[in-house]
Amino acid sequence: MKTQVLIIGGGATGTGLARDLALRGVRCILCEKSDINAGASGANHGYLHSGARYVAKDPATAKECWEESLILKKVAPQCIEETGGLWVAVQGDDEKYAADFPQLCRRSGIPVQAVTPEEAHRREPNLAEKIIAAYAVPEAAIDPFRLSCENIQHAVELGTMLLRGKKVVEFKQKNKRIEAAHLLDTRSGEQTVVETEMVVNAAGAWARQVAALAGARINLVFSKGTLIITHHRICQGVVMRLRPPSDGDALIPGGTVSIFGTSSMSIDSPDECYPTVAEVDHIIGQGAALLPVLEQTRYIRAYAGVRPLIGLAGGDDRALSRDMALIDHSADGVENFISITGGKLTTYRLMAEKTADLVCQRLGISTACVTRTAPLPSSPVCRWTEPAFAPKQWLQKNDPGDLIMCECELVPQSAVNDIIRSIAGQTDGPKLMTLLHHSRLGRGACQGTFCGIRALAHFYNMNKVAGDEGLTDLKTFLQHRWKGQRPILWGAQLQQAELAEALHCGLFGLELQPGESPV
């Protein structure tokens, strides 16, 4: 296989870069070792930053976030819910920080308006009683899954090739240039060789590992953040604790649920990232001062993502910059190798633009970036990732012949068929995890307990799986769901877990075998 640019990593930045370059007429191959948004891009708040979080410590990043959020609201409105937001301080919080907040926001160009405690409670009834300050800021929520899916779908339509389940294991270099990359199929073990003129490392938290294959170095700190998902939506807009960035200070609405977090702690490897009971207890304890309801809320899942921060390990992760890092590895002796890492979901488009500019400069291409103004097309293939989309469709048009695969999110059989058709040729066949990444199936209250079985039965009926491979796929899918349920097992969620155990182990014999890990 030959291409002008090989992009490594299928998160928001990698898919955004693929679209940016495709719009400039550049031939690209994007390889992803797992699936789209399987890393940090699919394990975040879904928070489109206004920039207010950084006004005190990093005003440049604050301004950048605000400007990028305005662009995304115009070009990708189908991925964004303009909820608005409240920044709220309670008794015990730093009164000076709260008093300085509006002036700092205005310096970065971010609109802000003081609201009374009474008005704050009217907007968000679940707030704590004793509020000392509250400000309204035009915050928003963003659907990271639909965002990345829309970007890569448009890129593919423009000629980009997407290779899922392909991991870079070796670079062939000559005369200070990468001539080819060897890709390993993570399922079959087969290797593919891609000859390329340029290589862009957009592997996020795995960027250091990819760079090392080329003999290059990146100083990265792996900062893990744990978040939890509520059973129902407990806030109408974004609710932020009005204090310097800390643990358990952000509640973001996402469709029919709310997402709360996060924590910040260094880990040794991005491959060892999962939420713990202690982290969940900690962030709930921190958040209860602002939102007492968090102590009585039912949670359906916890998850953790890794922030790739530029710097050296040691000290407080929150002291490290959240800015992007575009690294030209010519200094490492590799002239056609670039890494892009750091940054935020909100600034993914800008990261892609800056990277594409450098790539085009190296390739002698003068075509300008158009993603600042060109609308991101809304693809039917991506619609099933939108929270609450399927319930709306179901209420508008109930087709009795379209069986429901997922009752929690009302994902119909037709959606599963759409997804299977959309990935044809990109993988070795449909998997339950593929449905998870391309729809809301398995993301509801039952966390795949029933829909996993229904979807697997549909795969068998379509002759997409045979023999025991389906049960192996179901076990992998359920273990992934279980990883996020273990830290929040109390009350109704614990009862549900016991039902799931009886069903899956008693009926299908999916017990863990000696030596198998549940995470």
C-alpha positions as CSV (number, residue, x, y, z in Angstrom):
1,M,0.0,0.0,0.0
2,K,1.2,3.5,-0.8
3,T,0.1,6.9,0.5
4,Q,1.3,10.5,0.9
5,V,0.5,10.6,4.6
6,L,0.1,7.9,7.2
7,I,-1.8,9.0,10.2
8,I,-1.5,6.9,13.4
9,G,-4.4,7.2,15.8
10,G,-8.2,7.4,15.4
11,G,-9.1,9.8,18.1
12,A,-10.5,13.3,17.6
13,T,-7.2,14.8,16.4
14,G,-6.3,11.9,14.0
15,T,-9.8,11.9,12.4
16,G,-9.9,15.7,12.3
17,L,-6.5,15.7,10.6
18,A,-7.6,13.1,8.1
19,R,-10.5,15.3,7.1
20,D,-8.4,18.5,7.0
21,L,-5.8,16.9,4.7
22,A,-8.5,15.2,2.5
23,L,-10.1,18.6,2.0
24,R,-6.7,19.8,0.7
25,G,-6.5,16.9,-1.7
26,V,-3.9,15.0,0.2
27,R,-4.0,11.1,0.0
28,C,-4.0,9.6,3.5
29,I,-4.3,6.3,5.3
30,L,-5.4,6.4,8.9
31,C,-4.5,3.4,11.0
32,E,-6.0,2.7,14.5
33,K,-5.0,-0.2,16.7
34,S,-8.5,-0.5,18.1
35,D,-11.4,1.6,16.9
36,I,-12.4,5.2,16.5
37,N,-12.4,7.0,19.8
38,A,-11.2,4.0,21.7
39,G,-8.7,6.1,23.7
40,A,-9.0,9.4,25.5
41,S,-11.3,11.0,22.9
42,G,-13.9,8.5,24.0
43,A,-13.2,8.8,27.7
44,N,-13.8,12.4,28.6
45,H,-16.5,14.7,29.9
46,G,-18.0,15.5,26.6
47,Y,-17.4,19.1,27.7
48,L,-16.9,21.9,25.0
49,H,-14.8,24.2,27.0
50,S,-15.7,27.9,27.0
51,G,-12.2,28.5,28.4
52,A,-13.4,29.8,31.8
53,R,-11.6,26.9,33.5
54,Y,-8.2,28.4,32.5
55,V,-8.8,32.1,32.9
56,A,-6.7,32.5,36.1
57,K,-3.8,30.2,35.3
58,D,-3.6,30.0,31.5
59,P,-5.4,32.9,29.7
60,A,-3.9,32.0,26.3
61,T,-5.5,28.5,26.5
62,A,-8.7,30.1,27.8
63,K,-8.9,32.4,24.8
64,E,-8.0,29.6,22.4
65,C,-10.8,27.3,23.8
66,W,-13.4,30.1,23.5
67,E,-12.5,30.8,19.9
68,E,-12.5,27.2,18.9
69,S,-15.8,26.5,20.7
70,L,-17.4,29.3,18.6
71,I,-16.0,27.7,15.4
72,L,-17.3,24.2,16.3
73,K,-20.8,25.6,17.2
74,K,-21.0,26.9,13.6
75,V,-19.4,24.1,11.6
76,A,-20.5,21.0,13.7
77,P,-23.8,21.9,15.4
78,Q,-25.1,18.4,15.1
79,C,-22.4,17.3,17.6
80,I,-23.1,20.1,20.2
81,E,-25.8,20.9,22.7
82,E,-25.6,24.5,23.8
83,T,-26.7,24.0,27.3
84,G,-25.2,27.1,28.9
85,G,-23.6,26.7,32.3
86,L,-23.2,28.0,35.8
87,W,-20.0,28.5,37.7
88,V,-20.9,28.3,41.4
89,A,-18.9,28.9,44.7
90,V,-20.2,27.5,48.0
91,Q,-19.2,28.3,51.6
92,G,-15.6,27.5,52.2
93,D,-14.5,28.3,48.6
94,D,-11.9,31.0,47.9
95,E,-13.9,34.3,47.8
96,K,-11.2,36.2,46.1
97,Y,-11.0,33.7,43.3
98,A,-14.8,34.0,42.9
99,A,-14.6,37.8,42.9
100,D,-11.9,37.9,40.3
101,F,-13.5,35.4,38.0
102,P,-15.7,37.7,35.9
103,Q,-12.9,40.1,35.2
104,L,-10.6,37.3,34.2
105,C,-13.2,35.9,31.8
106,R,-13.7,39.2,30.1
107,R,-9.9,39.6,29.6
108,S,-10.0,36.3,27.6
109,G,-13.1,37.5,25.7
110,I,-15.4,35.0,27.4
111,P,-19.0,36.4,28.1
112,V,-19.9,36.1,31.8
113,Q,-22.9,37.4,33.8
114,A,-23.5,37.3,37.6
115,V,-26.6,35.6,38.8
116,T,-28.3,35.6,42.2
117,P,-28.4,32.4,44.3
118,E,-32.1,32.4,43.8
119,E,-31.7,32.5,40.0
120,A,-29.0,29.8,40.2
121,H,-31.3,27.5,42.1
122,R,-34.1,28.1,39.7
123,R,-31.9,27.0,36.8
124,E,-30.4,24.1,38.7
125,P,-32.5,23.0,41.6
126,N,-30.0,20.4,42.7
127,L,-27.4,23.0,43.8
128,A,-26.4,23.2,47.4
129,E,-28.3,25.8,49.5
130,K,-25.4,27.9,50.6
131,I,-24.1,29.6,47.5
132,I,-21.7,32.6,47.9
133,A,-21.3,33.4,44.1
134,A,-22.7,32.3,40.8
135,Y,-21.9,33.3,37.2
136,A,-23.6,32.3,33.9
137,V,-21.1,31.4,31.1
138,P,-22.1,30.1,27.6
139,E,-20.9,26.5,28.2
140,A,-21.8,23.5,26.0
141,A,-21.7,19.8,25.8
142,I,-20.2,18.0,22.8
143,D,-20.7,14.4,21.6
144,P,-17.1,13.1,21.0
145,F,-18.2,9.9,19.4
146,R,-20.3,11.5,16.8
147,L,-17.7,14.2,16.2
148,S,-14.9,11.7,15.4
149,C,-17.3,9.5,13.4
150,E,-18.5,12.4,11.3
151,N,-14.9,13.5,10.6
152,I,-13.6,10.1,9.5
153,Q,-16.7,9.4,7.5
154,H,-16.2,12.7,5.5
155,A,-12.5,11.9,5.1
156,V,-13.3,8.4,3.8
157,E,-15.8,9.9,1.3
158,L,-13.0,12.2,0.1
159,G,-10.6,9.3,-0.5
160,T,-9.0,8.6,2.9
161,M,-8.5,4.9,3.7
162,L,-9.3,3.8,7.3
163,L,-7.6,0.8,8.7
164,R,-9.2,-0.4,12.0
165,G,-7.5,-2.9,14.3
166,K,-4.1,-2.2,12.8
167,K,-1.2,-1.4,15.1
168,V,2.2,0.1,14.0
169,V,4.9,-2.3,15.1
170,E,7.9,-1.2,13.0
171,F,9.2,1.6,10.8
172,K,11.6,1.0,8.0
173,Q,14.0,4.0,7.8
174,K,16.6,5.1,5.3
175,N,18.6,8.3,4.9
176,K,16.9,9.9,8.0
177,R,13.4,9.2,6.5
178,I,10.7,6.7,7.2
179,E,10.0,4.8,4.0
180,A,7.4,2.3,5.3
181,A,5.4,1.3,8.3
182,H,4.6,-2.3,9.3
183,L,1.1,-2.7,10.6
184,L,0.0,-5.7,12.7
185,D,-3.6,-6.8,12.5
186,T,-4.5,-7.1,16.2
187,R,-7.0,-9.9,15.5
188,S,-5.5,-12.1,12.7
189,G,-1.8,-11.4,13.3
190,E,-1.2,-10.6,9.7
191,Q,1.1,-7.7,8.7
192,T,0.5,-4.9,6.2
193,V,3.3,-2.7,4.8
194,V,2.4,1.0,4.0
195,E,4.9,3.1,2.0
196,T,4.5,6.7,2.8
197,E,6.0,10.2,2.3
198,M,5.0,11.5,5.7
199,V,4.1,10.0,9.0
200,V,1.9,11.8,11.6
201,N,1.8,10.4,15.1
202,A,-1.6,11.3,16.6
203,A,-1.7,8.4,19.0
204,G,-2.5,10.5,22.1
205,A,-1.4,8.8,25.3
206,W,0.4,6.2,23.1
207,A,2.4,8.8,21.2
208,R,5.6,8.2,23.2
209,Q,5.5,4.5,22.3
210,V,4.9,5.2,18.6
211,A,7.7,7.8,18.6
212,A,10.1,5.3,20.1
213,L,9.6,3.0,17.1
214,A,11.3,5.7,15.0
215,G,14.0,6.4,17.5
216,A,12.4,9.7,18.6
217,R,11.5,10.9,22.2
218,I,8.5,12.6,23.7
219,N,8.3,13.6,27.4
220,L,4.8,12.6,28.4
221,V,3.0,12.3,31.7
222,F,0.0,10.0,31.8
223,S,-2.6,11.7,33.8
224,K,-5.6,9.5,34.6
225,G,-9.0,11.1,35.1
226,T,-12.0,9.1,36.4
227,L,-15.6,10.0,35.7
228,I,-19.0,8.6,36.5
229,I,-22.3,8.5,34.6
230,T,-25.6,9.1,36.4
231,H,-28.7,7.0,35.6
232,H,-30.6,10.1,34.6
233,R,-29.9,13.8,33.8
234,I,-29.5,15.7,37.0
235,C,-28.5,19.1,35.5
236,Q,-29.9,21.0,32.6
237,G,-26.7,22.9,31.8
238,V,-23.0,22.5,32.7
239,V,-22.4,23.0,36.4
240,M,-18.8,23.9,37.5
241,R,-17.3,24.5,40.9
242,L,-16.0,28.1,41.0
243,R,-12.5,27.4,42.3
244,P,-9.1,26.6,40.8
245,P,-9.3,23.3,38.8
246,S,-9.6,20.4,41.2
247,D,-11.1,16.9,41.6
248,G,-14.9,16.4,41.4
249,D,-15.8,19.9,40.2
250,A,-17.6,19.4,36.9
251,L,-21.0,18.1,36.0
252,I,-21.8,17.9,32.3
253,P,-25.1,16.9,30.7
254,G,-25.0,14.4,28.0
255,G,-28.2,13.4,26.4
256,T,-30.4,11.6,28.9
257,V,-27.6,11.4,31.6
258,S,-25.0,13.6,33.4
259,I,-21.3,13.0,33.6
260,F,-19.4,13.9,36.8
261,G,-15.8,14.1,37.6
262,T,-12.9,14.2,37.3
263,S,-9.8,13.1,39.2
264,S,-6.2,13.6,38.3
265,M,-3.4,11.2,39.1
266,S,-0.2,10.0,37.3
267,I,0.0,6.4,36.1
268,D,2.9,4.5,34.6
269,S,1.2,3.3,31.4
270,P,-1.9,4.3,29.4
271,D,-2.6,0.6,29.1
272,E,-3.3,0.3,32.8
273,C,-6.1,2.8,33.1
274,Y,-9.3,1.9,34.8
275,P,-11.5,3.5,37.5
276,T,-11.3,2.4,41.1
277,V,-13.8,2.4,44.0
278,A,-11.5,4.8,46.0
279,E,-11.5,7.4,43.1
280,V,-15.3,7.2,42.7
281,D,-15.8,7.7,46.5
282,H,-13.3,10.6,46.4
283,I,-14.9,12.6,43.5
284,I,-18.4,12.1,44.9
285,G,-17.2,13.3,48.3
286,Q,-15.7,16.4,46.6
287,G,-18.7,17.1,44.5
288,A,-21.4,16.7,47.2
289,A,-20.5,20.2,48.6
290,L,-21.8,21.7,45.4
291,L,-24.4,19.1,44.5
292,P,-25.6,17.1,47.5
293,V,-27.8,14.9,45.2
294,L,-24.6,13.2,44.1
295,E,-24.5,11.2,47.3
296,Q,-28.0,9.6,46.6
297,T,-27.8,9.3,42.8
298,R,-27.7,6.0,41.0
299,Y,-24.7,5.6,38.7
300,I,-24.6,3.2,35.8
301,R,-20.9,3.4,35.0
302,A,-17.5,4.7,35.8
303,Y,-14.7,5.1,33.3
304,A,-11.3,6.6,33.1
305,G,-9.2,8.3,30.4
306,V,-5.6,9.3,30.1
307,R,-4.6,12.9,29.4
308,P,-1.2,13.0,27.6
309,L,0.5,16.0,29.2
310,I,3.8,17.3,28.0
311,G,6.4,17.3,30.8
312,L,8.3,15.1,33.2
313,A,6.8,12.9,35.9
314,G,6.7,14.1,39.4
315,G,4.6,16.8,41.2
316,D,1.0,17.8,40.6
317,D,-0.5,16.8,37.2
318,R,-2.7,19.8,37.3
319,A,0.4,22.0,37.3
320,L,1.3,20.8,33.8
321,S,0.1,22.6,30.7
322,R,-3.0,21.5,28.8
323,D,-1.6,23.1,25.6
324,M,-1.0,21.1,22.4
325,A,2.5,20.0,21.3
326,L,3.3,19.8,17.6
327,I,6.7,18.1,17.4
328,D,8.9,18.0,14.3
329,H,11.2,15.0,14.8
330,S,13.8,16.3,12.4
331,A,15.8,17.1,15.6
332,D,15.7,13.4,16.4
333,G,17.1,12.5,13.0
334,V,13.8,11.6,11.3
335,E,12.9,14.2,8.7
336,N,9.4,13.1,7.7
337,F,7.9,12.3,11.1
338,I,5.6,14.6,13.1
339,S,3.9,14.1,16.4
340,I,0.8,16.0,17.7
341,T,-0.3,15.4,21.3
342,G,-1.5,17.2,24.4
343,G,-4.3,19.7,23.9
344,K,-8.0,19.2,24.5
345,L,-11.1,17.9,22.7
346,T,-12.2,21.5,22.3
347,T,-9.1,22.4,20.4
348,Y,-8.9,19.2,18.2
349,R,-9.7,21.1,15.0
350,L,-7.0,23.7,15.6
351,M,-4.5,20.9,16.4
352,A,-5.4,19.2,13.1
353,E,-5.1,22.5,11.2
354,K,-1.6,23.3,12.6
355,T,-0.4,19.7,11.9
356,A,-1.9,19.7,8.4
357,D,-0.1,23.1,7.7
358,L,3.2,21.6,8.6
359,V,2.6,18.4,6.6
360,C,1.6,20.4,3.5
361,Q,4.6,22.6,3.9
362,R,6.8,19.5,3.8
363,L,5.0,18.0,0.8
364,G,5.1,21.3,-1.1
365,I,1.3,21.7,-1.1
366,S,0.0,25.3,-0.8
367,T,-3.8,24.6,-0.4
368,A,-5.1,26.4,2.7
369,C,-7.2,24.9,5.5
370,V,-11.0,25.3,5.2
371,T,-12.2,23.5,8.4
372,R,-12.7,26.9,10.1
373,T,-15.7,27.6,7.8
374,A,-16.6,24.3,6.0
375,P,-19.5,22.6,7.7
376,L,-18.9,19.1,9.0
377,P,-21.4,17.0,7.0
378,S,-23.9,15.1,9.1
379,S,-23.7,11.5,8.0
380,P,-26.6,9.0,8.5
381,V,-24.0,6.4,9.4
382,C,-23.1,8.4,12.5
383,R,-26.6,9.3,13.7
384,W,-26.8,6.3,16.1
385,T,-24.0,7.7,18.3
386,E,-26.1,10.7,19.3
387,P,-27.5,10.4,22.9
388,A,-31.3,10.0,22.9
389,F,-31.5,10.0,19.0
390,A,-33.0,6.5,18.8
391,P,-35.8,7.2,21.4
392,K,-36.8,10.3,19.4
393,Q,-36.9,8.3,16.2
394,W,-38.8,5.5,17.9
395,L,-41.5,7.9,19.1
396,Q,-41.8,9.6,15.7
397,K,-42.0,6.5,13.7
398,N,-42.6,3.1,15.3
399,D,-42.0,0.4,12.7
400,P,-43.4,-2.9,14.2
401,G,-41.1,-4.9,11.9
402,D,-37.9,-3.2,13.2
403,L,-37.0,-5.2,16.3
404,I,-35.3,-3.4,19.2
405,M,-31.8,-4.6,20.0
406,C,-31.2,-2.3,23.0
407,E,-34.2,-1.4,25.1
408,C,-32.4,1.2,27.2
409,E,-31.3,3.3,24.3
410,L,-34.0,2.0,21.8
411,V,-31.4,1.0,19.2
412,P,-33.3,-0.9,16.5
413,Q,-32.1,-3.8,14.3
414,S,-32.0,-1.5,11.3
415,A,-29.3,0.6,13.1
416,V,-27.2,-2.5,13.6
417,N,-27.6,-3.4,10.0
418,D,-26.6,0.1,9.0
419,I,-23.4,-0.1,11.1
420,I,-22.5,-3.5,9.7
421,R,-22.8,-2.1,6.2
422,S,-20.8,1.0,7.0
423,I,-17.8,-1.0,8.3
424,A,-17.7,-3.5,5.5
425,G,-14.1,-3.9,4.4
426,Q,-12.7,-1.9,7.3
427,T,-12.6,-4.9,9.8
428,D,-12.8,-8.7,9.7
429,G,-16.4,-8.6,10.5
430,P,-18.9,-7.1,13.0
431,K,-18.1,-7.3,16.7
432,L,-20.2,-6.2,19.7
433,M,-17.5,-3.7,20.6
434,T,-17.9,-2.2,17.1
435,L,-21.6,-1.6,17.8
436,L,-20.6,0.0,21.1
437,H,-18.3,2.5,19.3
438,H,-20.8,3.3,16.6
439,S,-24.1,3.4,18.4
440,R,-25.6,3.8,21.9
441,L,-26.1,0.0,22.2
442,G,-24.8,-1.1,25.6
443,R,-24.5,2.4,27.0
444,G,-27.8,2.4,28.9
445,A,-28.8,1.4,32.4
446,C,-28.4,-2.3,31.8
447,Q,-24.9,-1.8,30.4
448,G,-25.2,-4.5,27.8
449,T,-26.8,-7.2,30.0
450,F,-29.6,-7.9,27.5
451,C,-28.7,-6.1,24.3
452,G,-25.4,-7.9,24.0
453,I,-27.2,-11.2,23.8
454,R,-29.8,-9.9,21.3
455,A,-27.2,-8.3,19.0
456,L,-25.1,-11.5,19.2
457,A,-28.1,-13.6,18.2
458,H,-28.6,-11.3,15.3
459,F,-25.0,-11.8,14.2
460,Y,-25.6,-15.6,14.2
461,N,-28.8,-15.2,12.3
462,M,-27.0,-13.2,9.6
463,N,-24.1,-15.8,9.5
464,K,-21.6,-13.1,10.6
465,V,-20.3,-15.4,13.4
466,A,-20.1,-19.1,13.8
467,G,-19.4,-21.7,16.6
468,D,-18.0,-20.5,19.8
469,E,-16.5,-17.2,18.4
470,G,-19.8,-15.4,19.2
471,L,-19.6,-16.3,22.9
472,T,-16.0,-15.2,23.0
473,D,-17.1,-11.9,21.5
474,L,-19.9,-11.6,24.1
475,K,-17.4,-12.3,26.9
476,T,-15.1,-9.6,25.7
477,F,-17.9,-7.1,25.4
478,L,-19.3,-7.9,28.9
479,Q,-15.8,-7.6,30.5
480,H,-15.4,-4.2,29.0
481,R,-18.8,-3.2,30.4
482,W,-18.0,-4.8,33.8
483,K,-14.8,-2.7,34.1
484,G,-16.9,0.4,34.4
485,Q,-19.5,-1.1,36.8
486,R,-17.2,-2.5,39.5
487,P,-16.5,0.8,41.1
488,I,-20.1,1.9,41.5
489,L,-21.8,-1.3,42.7
490,W,-24.2,-0.4,45.4
491,G,-28.0,-0.2,45.7
492,A,-29.9,-0.8,42.5
493,Q,-26.7,-1.2,40.4
494,L,-25.5,-4.1,42.6
495,Q,-28.8,-5.9,42.2
496,Q,-28.5,-5.5,38.5
497,A,-25.0,-6.9,38.5
498,E,-26.2,-10.0,40.4
499,L,-28.9,-10.5,37.7
500,A,-26.3,-10.1,35.0
501,E,-24.1,-12.7,36.7
502,A,-26.9,-15.2,36.9
503,L,-27.9,-14.7,33.3
504,H,-24.4,-14.7,31.7
505,C,-22.7,-17.3,33.9
506,G,-25.7,-19.5,34.5
507,L,-27.1,-19.6,31.0
508,F,-23.9,-19.1,28.8
509,G,-21.2,-20.4,31.1
510,L,-19.1,-17.2,30.8
511,E,-17.3,-17.4,34.1
512,L,-13.8,-16.2,34.2
513,Q,-11.3,-19.0,33.9
514,P,-8.2,-19.3,36.1
515,G,-5.7,-16.5,35.3
516,E,-8.3,-14.4,33.4
517,S,-8.6,-10.8,34.6
518,P,-12.0,-9.1,35.0
519,V,-10.6,-5.7,33.7
